[in-house]
Amino acid sequence: MSKTRFFALLLIAVMVAALLTNPTQDKLESAVQDKATSLLMSQLNYKDKEAMQLGMTLFGNRIVKEFVSNSVIIENYYLFSIIKIRWQGQTTPPIGGGAFTKVWLSPEIDRKADEIVRILKNL
């Protein structure tokens, strides 16, 4: 078997594996929700953790879900997916991605969360 044919078969096998293991939109949204919840809890920085947990149960989860459904854009390219955020009419560069059943979120999401919280605190 020639090297070219072996490389082509290997490439096709990797593409089929990527196609079959691309994370679902629900998994990507769940990863973003988990990250947004942890960022929200760290940004609010309350001393009483029990009150914070009660507040998150009553209001925070709903806010995070609305944010994810309204502001998070997931572009599915079948072999991989890209996660972006739309905020104030602008779309950010990719803040994460998914492939081979894994979801990766870049540190850019932390910077964007700091910017969003700073804007919301000034309102």
N, C-alpha and C positions, 0 to 999 in steps of 0.2 A: 504494500500500500504506500502510495507516495505521500510526501509530507503535506502537500496541498490538500489532498483528499482527507487525510487525517485531521488537519486543521479545520476544514469545512464541516466535517462530521462533529468535531468537538464544539465548534461554534453553534451549530444547530442544536446540539444537546443542551448547551448552556441557555440558549434562547428558549427552548421548550421548558426547561426547568424554571426559568424566570417567569415565563407565562403562567405556569401552573402554581407558582408560589407567591405571586404578587399579592401583597396584603389587601384585604377588602377595604372599602371606604369606611365601614363601621370601625374596623381596627385602627385605621389612621385617625379617625375622629376621636376615638377613645383615648389614643395616645396624646393627642392635642388637649383633650379635656383634662386628663390627669396632670399634664404639665401646667395648664392654665390654672387649675385648682391649687397646685403647689405654689405657683407664682403669686396667686392672689393671697394665699395665707401668709406667705413670707412678706409681701408688700404691706399688708395690713398690720402685721407685727403687734398683735395684742398680747398683753402679759397673761391674761386669764385664758388658758387654752380651752377650758370647758365652754366658756361663753363663745369663744371663737368657733368651736365645733358646732354649737347650737345655731349660731348665725349662718354658718356655711350650710347646715342642713336646711334651714328655713329659706334662705335667700341665695346663697352663693352658688349652689349647684344649678339653680335655674338661670342665674346670670351667666355662668360659664357655658351652659348648653345653648343659650341664645346667642352668645358671642361666637361659639363654634359654628352654629347653623347659619348665622348671618355674615360672619367676617372671614371664615376660613375657606380657602379655595383648594380643592384637591383635584389635581390634573392627573388622570389615569392614562398612561401610555402603554398599557398592557404588560410590558416587560418590567416597568417600574412606575412609581407614582411620585409626584412632587407636591409639596404642601406650601401654600402661600397665604398671606393675610392681606385682606383689603381693609384699609383704615382711612377714613376721610377722603374717599374717592381715589386713593392711590393703592396700587398693588405692590407689595414688598417683593424683593428678590426671594428665591426659595428659602424657607426656614427649616425645611426638613424633607425627608423622602422615605420611600419604602421600596424594598425589593427583597426577594427570597425570604418571605414571612417576617422580616425585620422592619422596624420603623426607627428612623434616626431623626433627631431634632437638633438643629445647630444651635450654637450659643447666641445666634442672632435673635432667637425668640426671647431670650432674657433681656437683651437691649431694647427690643421693641416693646416688651411688657413694661419696662421702666418708663419708656417714653409715653405709653398710653396712660399709665397710672399718674404720671406727672401732669399730663393734660387734664385728666379727670379730677385731680385734686385742685387744680386752679379754676375749675368751673364754679 
